[in-house]
Amino acid sequence: MEMRKESRGFLHRLDPLSKLVALACLATLAMHWDDLLRQGALLLALIAAAKLGAGMSWRRLLRRIAWILGFGLPLFAVTALAVQLREGAGGETLLVSSTALTAGAAVTLRMVSLFLSSLAYIESTDPKDFVVMMTTRLKLPYRFVFGISMALTFLPLLAEEGRQAAAARKLRMGRRPRGIAERLSQRRGQLVTVFAGAIRRVEQTAGAMDVKGFGAYRERTFLRDVPLEAIGVWTMIVSLGLTAGLWLL
């Protein structure tokens, strides 16, 4: 897998627990707000956090946003149509109202914000630190935490495999795909490649965990500890305070 060129931002210096609390606060605000203006402001703040805090490049960040917008556009259309039908229940309305468009845009921005906040967390969190912090501080079962950490580890690897598979298919074809049929065929082959790679990695990981006796004991010890520093405590306090204040606005 190629090395990432992104620089390390301030989010990399925070512990996983404090960032998880901040992530939960952002998700709470995103689900609570319904107006387009606040959703747009929240998305801009998350873009700044992903760029400056997680150290993501603009190219990588914009590609991720464009990818999630591919799923957000159908959601926008369905939401706008539902609001329009509800508004026009008492009469006939031929054009889509501004209220329906605004509601659809707000729901789409909410989806992008939730995705982007999770992406920034994954980019700035070491899965090993996540396991140690969740097990030692929150006292969660280490079997459950290891499952989450493997998901955090595999997602970037599978994304890289998908990019490599797409590049290989373009080289073999020698030209850009033409028409919807060729594009769908290329996407289908790419998904099959990524799925096969995921199954192979799961089998290898399961075999390695079985050899090492994973899950044989109820408790697990760790070679190192991830301390909960003062900056992490203040991050959680500020996140909860801002969420409570913004909730009441």
C-alpha positions in Angstrom: 0.0 0.0 0.0 1.4 3.4 -0.9 2.4 5.8 1.8 0.1 8.7 2.4 1.5 12.2 2.0 -0.9 13.8 4.4 0.7 15.6 7.4 -0.3 14.9 10.9 -2.7 17.3 12.4 -3.7 18.1 16.0 -6.3 15.4 16.1 -3.5 12.8 15.9 -2.3 14.0 19.3 -5.7 13.4 21.0 -6.6 10.1 22.6 -9.3 7.9 20.9 -11.8 8.4 23.8 -11.9 12.2 23.7 -12.2 12.1 20.0 -15.0 9.6 20.3 -16.9 11.9 22.7 -16.5 14.8 20.3 -17.6 12.6 17.4 -20.8 11.7 19.3 -21.5 15.3 20.1 -21.1 16.3 16.4 -23.4 13.4 15.4 -26.0 14.6 18.0 -26.0 18.1 16.6 -26.2 16.8 13.0 -29.2 14.7 13.8 -30.9 17.5 15.8 -30.6 20.4 13.4 -33.0 20.4 10.4 -32.3 23.8 8.8 -29.9 24.1 5.9 -27.8 27.0 7.3 -26.7 25.1 10.4 -26.0 21.9 8.5 -23.9 23.9 6.1 -22.0 25.6 8.9 -21.4 22.2 10.6 -20.1 20.7 7.3 -17.7 23.6 6.8 -16.4 23.1 10.4 -15.9 19.4 9.7 -14.0 20.1 6.5 -11.7 22.4 8.3 -11.2 19.7 11.1 -10.5 17.0 8.5 -8.0 19.2 6.6 -6.2 20.8 9.6 -6.9 18.3 12.3 -6.6 15.0 10.5 -4.1 16.3 8.0 -6.0 15.1 4.9 -5.1 16.6 1.5 -7.7 18.5 -0.4 -7.6 16.0 -3.2 -8.3 13.1 -0.8 -10.9 15.1 1.1 -12.8 16.2 -2.0 -12.8 12.7 -3.5 -14.4 11.4 -0.3 -17.1 14.1 -0.3 -17.8 13.4 -4.0 -18.1 9.7 -3.3 -20.6 10.2 -0.5 -22.6 12.7 -2.6 -23.2 9.9 -5.0 -25.4 8.3 -2.2 -26.7 11.6 -1.0 -28.3 12.7 -4.3 -30.9 9.9 -4.3 -31.6 10.8 -0.7 -32.0 14.5 -1.7 -34.5 13.6 -4.4 -36.5 11.3 -2.2 -36.7 13.8 0.7 -37.6 16.7 -1.6 -40.3 14.6 -3.2 -41.7 13.5 0.2 -41.9 17.1 1.5 -43.4 18.2 -1.8 -46.1 15.6 -1.6 -46.9 16.5 2.0 -47.2 20.2 1.1 -49.3 19.5 -1.9 -51.7 17.1 -0.1 -54.4 19.8 0.0 -54.0 21.0 -3.5 -52.1 20.6 -6.8 -48.5 21.8 -7.0 -46.6 21.4 -10.2 -43.2 22.9 -9.3 -41.0 21.7 -6.4 -41.2 24.3 -3.7 -38.2 25.9 -2.1 -39.1 24.3 1.2 -38.8 20.8 -0.3 -35.5 21.6 -1.9 -34.1 23.1 1.3 -35.3 20.0 3.3 -33.6 17.7 0.8 -30.4 19.7 0.9 -30.3 19.7 4.7 -30.7 15.9 4.9 -28.0 15.4 2.3 -25.6 17.7 4.1 -26.4 15.8 7.3 -25.4 12.6 5.6 -22.1 14.1 4.4 -21.3 15.5 7.8 -21.8 12.2 9.5 -19.6 10.4 7.0 -16.9 13.1 7.1 -16.7 13.1 10.9 -16.3 9.4 11.0 -13.7 9.6 8.3 -11.7 12.2 10.2 -11.8 9.9 13.3 -10.6 6.9 11.3 -7.8 8.9 9.7 -6.5 10.3 13.0 -6.9 7.3 15.2 -4.5 4.4 15.7 -6.5 1.2 16.0 -4.1 -0.1 18.6 -4.7 3.0 20.8 -8.4 2.6 20.2 -8.4 -1.0 21.6 -6.3 -0.1 24.6 -8.4 3.0 25.5 -11.8 1.4 25.1 -10.7 -1.7 27.0 -8.9 -0.1 29.9 -10.9 3.1 30.3 -14.5 2.2 29.3 -14.0 -1.5 30.4 -15.6 -2.8 27.2 -15.1 -6.5 26.3 -11.8 -6.7 24.4 -13.4 -9.2 21.9 -15.9 -6.5 20.9 -13.4 -3.7 20.7 -11.0 -5.8 18.6 -13.8 -6.3 16.1 -14.2 -2.5 15.8 -10.5 -2.0 15.5 -10.2 -4.5 12.7 -12.9 -2.5 10.8 -10.9 0.7 11.3 -7.8 -1.1 10.0 -9.4 -2.9 7.0 -11.3 0.1 5.6 -8.3 2.0 4.4 -6.7 -1.2 3.1 -9.8 -2.2 1.1 -10.1 1.4 -0.2 -6.5 1.2 -1.5 -7.2 -2.2 -3.0 -10.2 -0.8 -4.8 -8.1 2.0 -6.3 -5.4 -0.4 -7.4 -8.0 -2.7 -9.0 -9.6 0.3 -10.9 -6.1 1.4 -12.1 -5.3 -2.1 -13.3 -8.6 -2.4 -15.2 -8.0 0.9 -16.9 -4.5 -0.3 -18.0 -5.9 -3.6 -19.4 -8.7 -1.8 -21.2 -6.4 0.8 -22.7 -9.1 3.4 -22.8 -11.9 4.9 -20.7 -15.1 2.9 -20.4 -17.8 3.8 -22.9 -21.4 3.8 -22.1 -23.3 2.7 -19.0 -22.9 -1.0 -19.6 -19.1 -0.8 -19.6 -19.0 1.5 -16.6 -21.3 -0.8 -14.6 -19.3 -3.9 -15.6 -16.1 -2.1 -14.5 -17.7 -1.2 -11.1 -19.0 -4.7 -10.7 -15.6 -6.2 -11.3 -14.0 -3.7 -8.9 -16.5 -4.6 -6.1 -15.8 -8.3 -6.7 -12.1 -7.7 -6.3 -12.5 -5.8 -3.1 -15.0 -8.3 -1.7 -12.6 -11.2 -2.5 -9.7 -9.3 -0.8 -11.9 -8.7 2.2 -12.7 -12.4 2.5 -9.0 -13.3 2.2 -8.0 -10.9 4.9 -10.7 -12.1 7.2 -9.6 -15.7 6.8 -5.9 -14.8 7.4 -6.8 -12.7 10.5 -9.1 -15.4 11.9 -6.3 -18.0 11.5 -3.7 -15.8 13.1 -6.1 -15.0 16.1 -6.9 -18.7 16.5 -3.2 -19.6 16.6 -2.5 -16.9 19.2 -5.4 -18.1 21.4 -7.5 -15.0 21.1 -10.5 -15.0 23.4 -9.2 -17.9 25.5 -9.1 -15.7 28.6 -11.8 -13.3 30.0 -9.3 -10.5 30.7 -6.5 -9.2 28.5 -3.4 -7.3 29.4 -1.6 -4.7 27.2 2.1 -4.0 26.7 1.5 -0.2 26.8 -1.1 2.2 28.1 -2.7 5.2 26.4 -3.0 7.9 29.0 -6.0 10.2 29.3 -4.2 13.6 29.3 -5.6 17.0 30.3 -6.1 18.1 26.7 -8.3 15.1 26.2 -10.4 15.8 29.3 -10.8 19.4 28.2 -11.8 18.3 24.7 -14.6 16.2 26.2 -15.8 19.0 28.5 -15.8 21.6 25.7 -17.5 19.3 23.3 -20.3 18.5 25.8 -20.7 22.1 26.8 -20.8 23.4 23.1 -23.3 20.7 22.2 -25.6 21.6 25.1 -25.4 25.3 24.2 -25.9 24.8 20.5 -28.8 22.4 21.2 -30.7 25.2 23.0 -30.2 27.8 20.3 
